[in-house]
């Protein structure tokens, strides 16, 4: 399901940063991993390989959760 990104979300994603991507394992348990994120228009890009566990889980079940990590050198994030 696509949603429009708010200006605040765009600003946060446009900064160099990490996020945590949660995917579902075949047994339904969560798999959480740090990833680089970026933005291209309204799309959030997640840096991972299709052959990685994250990639395989997402291909099998596209339900994910993404949380942005606060950058350690930015007190205003």
Buried (B, 14 or more C-beta within 10 A) or exposed (E): EEEEBEEEBBEBBEEEBBBBBBBBEEEEEEBEBEBEBBBEEEEBEBEBEEEEEBBBBBEEEEEEEEEBEEBEEEEEE
